[in-house]
Amino acid sequence: MNLIATIKEKAKADVKHIVLPEGTEKRTVKAAELITKEGFAKVTLLGDPAAVSKAAAEAGADLAGIAVVDPAASPDFQGFADSYCKMRESKGMTPEKAAETMKDPLYFGVMMVYSGQCHGMVAGAENSTGNVLRPALQIIKTKPGISSVSGAFLMISDNPQLGDNGVSVFADCAVNPTLTAEQMAEVAFCSAETAKELGGIAEPKIALLSFSTKGSASHERVDKVAEAVKIAQERYPELLVDGELQMDAAVVESVGQSKAPGSKVAGFANVFVFPDLDSGNIAYKAVQRWGNAEAIGPILQGMAKPVNDLSRGCSIEDVVNTVALVCCQQ
């Protein structure tokens, strides 16, 4: 299965405009060329045009069909600065500070998304996750009813009996060191959306994971997961959510039905919500390395409009694939 190819075909059916604020970063510039040639997204690079052209020449990239915008010289600059100043006025923002902030391509790019000029933004090839998320959280914020952003991975296994024909969603594996019960419930909801939009999973079956299954162990951490299940089932009654479940009870039918008889999720789960970042991050990397699974992500979930982060060690292909994912996020 080539899930990325499927996602690109979906993106081609409704081409979106994506802004790449790191327009002078060579991998990003080359990725912009490849995206444009594949035709699944319209791309705008941010940066001084001379510096962008220099990066393109060094990367061997053709900028034909790619818009290049210098934030400080853009006709939108003052309007974006004024809007940003107004939304941050209660935080002590001044017109002078707002104008200086808007010279930062990350902030300008987020304003392009906020204003509707672009569908989404992808950055992080040369910026930290904190730098990418900060303007997004200040300007775009999270979806209504969602208190925090989370990071999911699409895990693709050669074993079709795992997940949904080999495709699963793991979250939160990238953002929040700890989750409250309410946040776990929110991550379950957001991960179900990711499963449907990007994973092609028609019916997400969501397991909230623990070292206990249905009270087999007593601990406050177990209680947190059990409470998260109650919140998720009450708040999102349309979802199939169960827990607390151990991983084997979540994925092996015989174990699941033994430990949680009658559950529609135990033994059949395709979306896995971990109780903390330790377990989530360790699990996805273990499955990736020892299980020879492909890990696509992290996919930032919960934003009101799509913004996604890259690893600073990303490849050109990673940038291309992440843009494809963002094109398909709602």
Number of C-alpha atoms within 10 A of each C-alpha: 12 7 15 17 12 15 21 23 16 18 21 17 10 11 18 19 18 27 32 28 28 23 28 22 20 21 23 31 29 24 23 31 21 18 22 18 14 13 16 24 25 20 24 21 26 23 24 17 16 12 13 23 19 16 20 23 15 12 16 13 20 17 18 9 13 16 13 21 21 20 23 18 12 12 11 13 17 17 13 23 23 16 16 24 22 15 12 14 13 9 9 8 14 17 16 11 13 21 19 12 17 23 17 16 23 28 25 26 31 31 26 19 23 20 13 12 13 21 24 26 29 26 29 24 22 18 15 14 18 12 15 23 22 14 19 26 16 14 18 20 20 18 15 9 8 19 15 18 23 24 25 30 26 25 23 26 22 14 13 12 13 19 24 24 16 16 25 25 29 26 34 34 27 21 20 16 14 14 21 15 21 19 21 27 27 26 30 31 24 22 30 26 18 27 27 13 17 23 24 17 21 11 15 29 26 30 29 30 27 24 16 21 23 16 15 13 13 11 11 9 17 23 17 18 28 23 19 28 25 17 18 25 16 12 13 15 10 10 17 19 29 26 28 29 29 21 22 16 26 32 22 17 16 14 17 25 18 14 21 21 12 10 17 16 26 32 27 23 29 26 31 29 26 26 28 22 19 15 17 24 21 12 16 24 16 13 16 17 12 9 13 13 20 18 20 19 22 22 27 25 29 26 23 18 23 26 28 25 24 22 17 13 10 14 15 17 15 19 27 25 20 21 30 27 25 25 27 21 19 13
